[in-house]
């Protein structure tokens, strides 16, 4: 029969063997959860920006006194407002018309004051029934110097 003193320290060793993998698992779970939240927020923000452009983007370049036109700055602001918790300096945004013309905001914060009407009237890209695509990319930093890009895109039909 073993004495009580022969087992000293075994619970400390067992705790260490269990605690170290458990801590890494918890940290990994939290990191993945934050990444998924950031991706979902980015996708929502891009959809909100595309929806805004789709309902305010028709015939903005005409001289009909329309003051509710979509501009690059308005769309960038909609995306920025919907992207709660995502810094606009780490997000790139691309606005693409039906004909393939592209406006880049790299990073997003550079376009917040851009008053250019979008979609442009060139190639009738701002008429009802044309498609617009808004794409974004956000750099997710997951610690220890690691990062990767989260992409999101939304395509909408110009409605009004």
C-alpha positions as CSV (number, residue, x, y, z in Angstrom):
1,X,0.0,0.0,0.0
2,X,1.3,3.4,-1.0
3,X,1.7,6.1,1.6
4,X,-0.1,9.4,1.4
5,X,3.2,11.2,0.9
6,X,4.2,9.3,-2.2
7,X,1.5,11.1,-4.2
8,X,2.4,14.6,-3.3
9,X,2.3,17.0,-6.3
10,X,0.3,14.7,-8.6
11,X,-2.7,17.0,-8.5
12,X,-0.6,19.9,-9.6
13,X,0.8,18.0,-12.5
14,X,-2.7,16.8,-13.5
15,X,-4.0,20.3,-13.3
16,X,-1.2,21.6,-15.5
17,X,-1.7,18.9,-18.1
18,X,-5.4,19.8,-18.4
19,X,-5.2,23.6,-17.9
20,X,-2.7,24.4,-20.7
21,X,-4.7,22.8,-23.6
22,X,-7.9,24.2,-22.0
23,X,-6.5,27.8,-22.0
24,X,-5.4,27.5,-25.7
25,X,-8.8,26.1,-26.6
26,X,-10.6,29.0,-24.9
27,X,-8.4,31.6,-26.5
28,X,-8.9,30.0,-29.9
29,X,-12.7,29.9,-29.4
30,X,-12.7,33.6,-28.5
31,X,-10.6,34.6,-31.5
32,X,-12.7,32.6,-33.9
33,X,-15.9,34.2,-32.4
34,X,-14.5,37.7,-32.8
35,X,-13.6,36.9,-36.4
36,X,-17.1,35.6,-37.2
37,X,-18.6,38.7,-35.6
38,X,-16.4,41.0,-37.6
39,X,-17.2,39.1,-40.8
40,X,-21.0,39.2,-40.1
41,X,-20.7,42.9,-39.3
42,X,-18.8,43.6,-42.5
43,X,-21.4,41.6,-44.6
44,X,-24.2,43.6,-43.0
45,X,-22.5,46.9,-43.6
46,X,-21.9,46.2,-47.3
47,X,-25.5,45.1,-47.8
48,X,-26.7,48.3,-46.1
49,X,-24.5,50.4,-48.4
50,X,-25.7,48.6,-51.5
51,X,-29.3,48.9,-50.4
52,X,-28.8,52.7,-49.8
53,X,-27.3,53.1,-53.3
54,X,-30.0,51.0,-54.9
55,X,-32.8,53.2,-53.7
56,X,-31.1,56.5,-54.1
57,X,-29.0,56.0,-57.2
58,X,-31.3,56.6,-60.1
59,X,-30.7,59.5,-62.4
60,X,-28.8,61.6,-59.9
61,X,-26.8,63.4,-62.6
62,X,-29.9,64.9,-64.2
63,X,-30.8,68.5,-63.5
64,X,-34.2,67.7,-62.0
65,X,-33.5,69.2,-58.6
66,X,-33.1,65.8,-57.0
67,X,-31.3,66.4,-53.7
68,X,-31.6,62.8,-52.4
69,X,-28.9,61.4,-54.7
70,X,-26.4,58.9,-53.6
71,X,-22.8,60.0,-53.6
72,X,-19.6,58.1,-52.9
73,X,-19.4,59.8,-49.6
74,X,-23.0,59.0,-48.6
75,X,-22.5,55.3,-49.5
76,X,-19.2,55.2,-47.6
77,X,-20.8,56.8,-44.6
78,X,-23.7,54.3,-44.7
79,X,-21.2,51.4,-44.7
80,X,-19.1,53.0,-42.0
81,X,-22.2,53.6,-39.8
82,X,-23.4,50.0,-40.2
83,X,-19.9,48.6,-39.6
84,X,-20.1,49.1,-35.8
85,X,-16.8,48.3,-34.2
86,X,-14.8,48.0,-37.4
87,X,-12.3,50.9,-37.9
88,X,-12.8,52.5,-41.3
89,X,-9.0,52.7,-41.6
90,X,-8.7,48.9,-41.8
91,X,-11.5,48.5,-44.4
92,X,-11.3,48.9,-48.2
93,X,-14.4,49.5,-50.3
94,X,-15.1,49.2,-54.0
95,X,-18.2,50.5,-55.8
96,X,-18.8,48.8,-59.1
97,X,-21.4,49.7,-61.7
98,X,-23.2,47.5,-64.2
99,X,-20.7,48.4,-67.0
100,X,-17.7,47.6,-64.8
101,X,-16.6,51.1,-63.8
102,X,-15.1,51.0,-60.3
103,X,-14.6,53.5,-57.6
104,X,-12.1,52.5,-54.9
105,X,-12.0,53.7,-51.4
106,X,-8.7,52.3,-49.9
107,X,-9.2,52.7,-47.0
108,X,-12.8,53.5,-46.6
109,X,-12.1,56.7,-44.5
110,X,-10.6,58.4,-47.7
111,X,-14.1,58.5,-49.3
112,X,-16.2,59.8,-46.5
113,X,-16.2,63.4,-47.9
114,X,-16.4,62.5,-51.6
115,X,-19.4,64.3,-53.1
116,X,-19.3,62.6,-56.5
117,X,-22.7,61.2,-57.6
118,X,-22.7,57.5,-57.7
119,X,-23.6,55.4,-59.7
120,X,-22.3,57.7,-62.5
121,X,-24.5,58.6,-65.5
122,X,-21.9,57.2,-68.0
123,X,-23.1,54.1,-69.8
124,X,-26.5,54.8,-68.2
125,X,-25.3,53.0,-65.1
126,X,-27.6,55.1,-62.9
127,X,-30.9,54.0,-64.5
128,X,-33.5,51.8,-63.0
129,X,-32.8,48.1,-63.6
130,X,-29.0,48.3,-63.7
131,X,-27.0,46.3,-61.2
132,X,-24.6,47.8,-58.7
133,X,-22.0,45.9,-56.6
134,X,-20.4,47.1,-53.4
135,X,-17.5,45.0,-52.1
136,X,-15.4,45.4,-49.0
137,X,-12.4,43.8,-47.4
138,X,-11.5,44.1,-43.8
139,X,-8.1,43.1,-42.2
140,X,-8.8,40.8,-39.3
141,X,-5.9,40.7,-36.7
142,X,-6.1,37.5,-34.6
143,X,-3.1,38.1,-32.4
144,X,0.6,37.1,-32.4
145,X,1.1,39.3,-35.4
146,X,-1.3,37.2,-37.6
147,X,-3.9,38.7,-39.9
148,X,-6.0,37.8,-42.9
149,X,-8.6,39.6,-45.1
150,X,-12.3,39.1,-44.7
151,X,-14.2,39.8,-47.9
152,X,-17.8,40.8,-48.4
153,X,-19.9,41.8,-51.4
154,X,-23.5,42.7,-52.2
155,X,-25.1,43.2,-55.6
156,X,-28.4,45.1,-55.8
157,X,-30.7,46.3,-58.6
158,X,-31.3,50.0,-58.8
159,X,-34.9,50.4,-57.7
160,X,-35.8,54.1,-57.6
